[in-house]
Amino acid sequence: MSLSQLDRENRAVSAFSEWQDSEGRVRRHYESIAEAVERLGPQEMARRWGAAGRQVDFDAFTFYLDPRQYRPAPADWLPRVIPAEHWEVISAGVTQRLKAINRFLLDLYDGEQTIVPPEVVFTSRYFYPEVQGFRPPKGVFVHIYGIDLVHMGEGRYVVLEDNLRIPSGIAYQLKTADMASRLFPEFAQGYDIRPYDIRQGYLDMFRSLCDVESPVCVLLTDGKFGSAFFEHRCLSDLLGIPLVEGADLYVGNDGRVYARTLDRDIAVDLIYRRVEDLEMFLPGLREAYLDRKVVLVNGIGSGAADDKLVFLWAPQMIESYLGETAILEQAKSYNLQDAADRRFVIENLDMLVIKARQGYGGLGVYVMPDLSETHRARVARDIIENPEVFIAQETLDFSDHMVFNDAAGALERRRVDLRVFAIQDGNGNVTVFPGGLTRVALPGGRITNNSSGGLCKPTWVVS
């Protein structure tokens, strides 16, 4: 049986397939890839998948799950294709949202914000009272931004979450795209893939935040047992900046941060931090930042807008600060501290998604339609007892894409989301990197995060 026949026999798992239309015909912008898949055939596809798996092992392309186990980063190598006209809307919407959120944070800490109720922001775990009265270098709290989107069909993308503290995944975007281009060159034939330069964008952004021509920059990691250490190592190599742990740095008597080297200690101008609890890794770093002795990317306090409850007010931020209507719609969400919202959620629990306000990586996410009645009852009890801990969102039937099951020699449909990355420099310029990290859910599921077992997939923007 051919791959195309297996393709047509797949049972639909969502309302919209990005790969094929409702009649089972391959969509125009996937025709070249589908033809390449057909030419290669199941045996050659499986052989290539095996070669890719060995390359993943060789390159230590990993995601760390727990204190006992690294695992090779699970990937599917069939590219996701985003048409240029879709991307223009995504890019404009991401730029708009990033600018508005940064303005909100400036008002929250160094002004008077009136959009989000005080009881919401002041109960966020990542609101830092000590940052009040502080304006970050060049007025930028959020330098690197990740936004999670789902495609509802026909170019309609909906925002699920904002990632503002330590957005992760861009190295996985780069690695999957690079490996696909080398190991499966047939897939790219016939496509004009939009290029991008992460390295130059990051380095230009770093320079724009500092008052010296050639700033000393380092990347602060939580070490080789951190879940995203592969990404830390990859970005350090790509950017040409040292990868340091807390023990490699200290705060001097002059309040500046210094890096220990074999020859001498060097003053650090900027820290690209990939850790949350700075004081645990480097005592005194928070004070050095607030005393303007060092630049932190992202700034302390950015997580106040990372809160999934604060998310509800993002459209109002855009309207208030930019005088614009939101380009990207966002998932309908409910504030469980509000009695009317809470009553609605309890009465319609089997239709909703419940999320912990401070959760990440798929942790604390309950897709209620996919849970047992007993499990739903436990979540309902938690909501009633601790409404301030959770939010509720509508359950979206978002798009799916083909993945290749090398064991079965068949294409399968799985739900996919998209994390798009953007940077904002000290001059207020925003760059949205084309493509993003496509994450793939487990069979029949909706949670796509790598830490929850999801795959990642190369993503192209094509003209």
N, C-alpha and C positions, 0 to 999 in steps of 0.2 A: 504494500500500500504506500502511495507517495505521501510526502509531507503535506502537500496541498489538500489531499483527501482527508488526512488526519485533522488538518486545520479546520476543514468544513464540518467535521463531526464533533468538534468541541462544543460542550454545553455552555451557554452563556452564563457568566458569573456576575455580570453587572449590566446596567442599562445601556452602556455605550462602550463599544470596542474601538480602540484607536487603530487597530490593525485592519479591520474589515467592516464593511457596512452591514446593514440588517439582512441583506440577501446573501451574505457570506463572501462577497467580492472584496478582494484586497483593495484598500484605499489607494488613491493615485500616488501619494507620497511614500507609500511602502512597496510599490510594485518592483522597484529595482532590488530591494533587499529580499523580497519574496522570491524573485527569480533566482537570486544567488543561492538562497536556501534550497531551492528545487534542484539547481545544478549540482550542488555539493552532495545532496542526498543524505539519508539518515546515518549511514556508516561513516562518511567523511565528517559530517557534523559532529558525531560522537567522538571521533578521533581528535578533532580540533578542540572540542571541549575538554578532553583529557589533557591535551598539551597545555591548554590555558590553565588548568588546575595545577599542573606541575610548575608552571611559571609563577603562579600565585605563591606556591610554597617556596620556591627558590628566592623570590623577591621579598619574602616575609611580609606579604600583603595580608595583614591580619586585623582582627578585631578581638580585643581581650574581653572575655565574658565574666570571669570571676577570678578569685585568687588562685585557682587551680588550672585554668585552661585558657590558652590562646586558641583561636581557631582561624583557619584561612578565611579571608573575607569572602562570603558567598556571593557569586556574581552570575548574571546571565548576560551573554554577549550579543544578543540580538539588540541592535540600537533602537532607542526611542527617537522618533523624528518629530520635531516641533516646527511647523511651517512658520516662515518669517512673519506672516501677518498675525499669527497668534503671539509670537514673541514680542512684537512691538507693543501690544497691549500689556503683556506681562511686565515688560521692562518699564513702561511708563507707570504702571500701577505700583510696582516695587519701589521705584524712585519716590513717588508721591508719598507712599506710606512711611518710608524711612525718614524723609524730611519732617513729616508731621510728628512722628514719635520722638525724634530728637528734640524738636521744639517743646513737646510736652515735658520731657525730662529737664530741659533748661528751666522751664517755669516751675516744675515741681521742686527743684533744689535751689534755684537762684531767682525765684520770682514768685508769682502767685497763680497757681493753676486752679481753675474752677470747673474743669470738665469731669474729672473722676471724683466721686464722693470720697471725702477724707477717710472714712472708715474702711474703704477698700484699699487705698494705697498704703495707709498706715498699718494695715494688718498683713501686708505682703512680706514674706520672709526676706525678700531681696531689696526692700526699702532700707536705706542707711541714713538714719537721722544725722549722723556726724558729717554727711556730705552737704547738708543744708547750708546755704550761703556760699557755696563753692561753684565757680564757673570753670569747666574744664578747658584745657588748652584749645584755642581757636573755636571755642563754643561747640565742641563735638563730644557727645557722650558715646554715641554708637558709631564706631568706625567700620566694623564688620557685621553684616546683618544676614541672617538666614530666615527665609520665609517658607512655610510649608503650604503647598497648593494642591488641590485636586481638580482634575479636568472632568467637567460634567457633560462634555460633548459640544461639538461645533464651536470650539474656541472659547467656551465659557469656563474660566478658572476661578475657583473659590478658595479663599484663605482659611486655613485651619488653625495656624499658630504662627506667632512671631518668635524668633530666637535671637536674643540680644545680649546675653551674658557671655557665653563662650560658644558661638555657633560652630558646629562641627560638620565635617563631611566633604569639604571642598577637595581634599586630597583624594578621596574616594572617587569624586567626579573626574579628576584629572587622570587617575590611574586606570579606571575602567575605560575611558575614552582612548587613552594611549595604547592599552593592551588590545582593544578591539581593532584599532587601526593597523597594528603590527601583525596580529594573529589571524585576522579576518579581513584582509584588504578588499576582498570581493564585495563586502557589504557597502563600502564607500563609493563604489563605482556608480557614476551617474548623478552624484550629489555635489552640490556646492555648499560645503559645510562652513558655517561662520566661525572664523578663528577668534582666539582671545589670548591675552597675555596676563596671566595671574601674577607672575613674578614682578613685572614692571609696574603693574597697578598697585600692588602692595607696597613696593619700595618707594614709589612716588608718594603714596599716601603717608607712609612713615615720615618721609622728609618734610612733607607739608605741615606736620604737627610739631616739629622741633624748630628751635631757633638757631640751629647750627647747620652748616652746609652738608656735612657728612656725619650724621648722628650715629652713635654706637647703639645698635639694636640687638636685643636677645629675645629668644622664645623660651618662656618659662613653662616647664612641663611638670606633671606630677610623677614622672618617672616611668620606667619600663613596664610597671604593672598597672599603669593607667589604661582605661579602655581604649583610648584613641592614640596610644603611643606611636603606632605606625604613622598616623597623620602628623604628629609633632615632628617626628624624624624626617618625614618627607618634606614638610614645609621648611624646616631648618635648612635642609640641603638645597631646596629650590630657591629660597630667598638668600642663601649665603650668609645666614646669621647664626650665631652660636645657639645650641640647644643647652639650656641650663636647668638645674634643679635648685631648690631653695638653698642647699648647702654651698652652691657655687657663688652665691651673692651675699652681700651684707650692706647694712646702712652705716655709713661713716659718721664721724663726729660732725661733719659739715652738713649732715642730712641727706647727702646724695647716696645713690645706690652704686655699689662697686661690684665688679665681677673679678673673681680670683683667676689668675692665669699663671703659667709656669714662670714667666719673666717678671710680671708686675701686675698690680691691681689696676683695673681700667674703669673709669667712671662710665656709667650706662645712662644714655639719654632716653631710651624708650624700651618698654617691656611689652612684647606681645604675649599676653598671659593666656594660658590654657588651663588655669586652675581657678577655683572659686574662692576658697578660704585663704586669702593672701597672708594673713597673720600666722597661720599654721605653717606656711612654707617659708616665709621671710618676715619675722617680727620687725615692725617699724616701716614696712613698705607702704601701708595705708597713709601714715603720717607724711612720708616722703612725697607721695602723690598729692596729698592735700596741700602741702607746702610748695608745690610746683617744682620739686627737685627732679621729678621723673615723669614721663608720659606713660600712661597705661592704655593699652588697646585690648578690650574695650574698657571704658571708664568705670570706676566703682559707682554703683548705684543704677547702672543701666538695667539691671534685672527687675527694677520696679515696674517697668513696662513689659517685662517678659511674663509677668503673672497672667495666667489664663483668664482671670476675672477682669483685670484691667483691659484685656483684649476687647471686651464688649464695647468700649468707648472709642476705639480707633477711628471709626467713621466720623465721629464728632470732632476728634483731633484734626482730621483732614479738613473738615469744613471750617473749623474755628481758626486754625493757624494758616491755612493756605487759601481759604475762600473757595474751595473746590469740592465737587462731589467725588466720592471715592470711585476710582476706576475699577478696582477689583472688589467684588462683593465678598462678604465673609459669612461663614457658617452662622446661622442663627443660634445664639447662646442664651443661657438663662442664669440669673444671679440667684443662687439658692439661699442667700440671706434675705431676699425679698419674699414675703409670705405668699403673695399671689404666684410668683414664679415657682416657688417651692411646691405649692399645691398642684400646679399644672404638671410639674415634673413627676411627682409621685403618682399622679393619676395616669400619666402617659409614659411610665418608666420603660416599658418594653419597646418603645419606639426611639429611644434616645441613646446618646453616648455620654457617660459620666467620666469626668477627668478630675484628677487631683490638681489643685491650683498650681502647685509647685512641682508637679511631676515632669519627667523628661524621659526620652528614649522608650516611649510606650509604657513606662511604669505608671501605675495608677490610672490606666485607661480601661474603661469597661464598656464594651459595645453590647448594650443590653439585648438587642434582638438575637445576638449569638450566644447568650448565656442561658443556663437552666433557670427554672422558676425559683429553685432554692438559692442560687447565687444572686438572682435579682432581689430576693427578699433581704439578703444580707446587705447588699448595697443600699437598699431603701432605708434600712435601719441606720446605716452609717450616715446617710444624708440627714435624717431626722435628728440624730444625736449631734452631728458636727457639720451643719450646713456651710460654715465658713471655710471648710477645707476643700470643697468641690465646686465645680461648675457643671452644667449640662449643655450639650450641643445636639442639634438635630443630627440624625444619622443620614449621611449622604451616600447615595448609590453611585459612587464615582467610577471613573473609567478603568478598563482593564487593557492589558497588552499581552502579546504572545511571549512565552518563554520556551526554551527548548529543554525538554526532559531527555537527557542523554541516555538514561537507563532504558527508557521506553522507545527512544528514537522518534519522539512525537512533539509537536507543539501543543502547549497548554495555555489557557487563559488565566491570568492572575491580575488582581487589582494593583494599581500603581499610583503613587503620589509623586510630588516633585518638590525638592528643596532647592530654591534659587538663592544664590549668594550675591551680595552687593557690598561695595565699600564706599565710604564717604570720607573725603579728605578735608584738610584744614581750611580749604577755600570754599567748602560747601558743595563741591562737585561730587556727584554720585555716579559710580560705574556699576552696571549690572552685568555679570559675566554670563555670556550666552550658554544656554543649556541648563545645567544644574545637575543635581544628583537625583536620579530616578530610583525610588525604592519600591520593592516588589513584595507584596504580602504572601504569606503562606497559602497553600491551596484552600479556597473557600473562606479565607479570612479578610480582614480589613486593616489590621495593624501592620505597618510596613517597616518599622524601625529595625535596624541591624541587631540591636540588643534584644529584640523580641523574635529574632530568627529570620528576618526578611532578607531578600537579595538586593544587590544594587545592579544598575544597568547603565551602559553608556548612553548619553543623551546628546543629540545634535539639534542645532537650529539650522535649517536649510532654506535657501532662497528658491 
